[in-house]
Amino acid sequence: MESKRVELIVKGKDLVFDVNLEAYNKYLNETTPTNKIGPAKNFLMRTVTPECKEEVRALLDLPSAALQVAAQVLDEFTPDI
């Protein structure tokens, strides 16, 4: 699996993310024990479709939203092994 379209409903909004292995790896490489929010926000903004960008930008102003949404996107993207 190299890329996958992930569709979520968050706070009543349909959000679509196009996640690929490069974006996934970049997110993991940017995340450190003291820096989690920034990489999560960057990952979401890099992978959200242009049509949903404004909705995601507004959502990211909510406390912990970046981590919660990134976790959902990553869960959908990564395979069960």
N, C-alpha and C positions, 0 to 999 in steps of 0.2 A: 504494500500500500504506500503510494508516494503522495497522493493528495486525496482530500475528502471534503465534501461540502457538508457543513454541520448547520442544522437549522434548529433554533431554540425559540421558545416563547418565554420572555422575561418581562415581568410586570405588564402582561397583556400585549407586549410588542413582539412581532415576528422578527427575529434577528438571524442573519445568515452570515456564516464565516466560511471562507475557503482556506482550509488549513493544509499545508504541505510539510514535508519532512524538514525542509530548510527552516521554515518558521518555527516548527516544533523544537528543533535542535538549538536555534538561536535563543528561544525562550529559556530552555534549560541551561544554556551556557551563561546567560545574563543573570540568572537567579542565584543569589548568595544568601547566607544566613541572615544578613542585615539588610538585604534589598530584595523584597518580594513584590511590592506594590507596583513599582515602576516597570519592571519586566512584564508583569501581568497586563498592565495598561497598554504597553507597547505591543505585546503579542496580539491583544484584541484589536487594536487599531490597525495593525499590519494585516490582519486576516479578515476583518469585517468587509463585506461587500460595500461598494460605494453607495448603494441605495440605503443602507442601514447605518452609515457612518455617524450621522447626526444623533440618531437614537442612542447609539453606544456611547458617544461622547457625553451626552447628558447623563446616562446611566452611571458612568464612571465617577461622577461627583458624589454618589452615595457611598457611605462607609462600607467597606469590605466588598463592594460590588465587583471590583476588578478581580479579586481572588475567587469569588464564588462563580462568576461567569467563566473565567479562564478554566477553572476546575471542571465545569460542565463541558466546555468545548474540548478540553484535553481528554476527558473521559470518553467522549464520542469518537474522538480521533484515534486513540490508541487501541490496538486490538487486545482481546483477551487471549492470553497464552497459557 
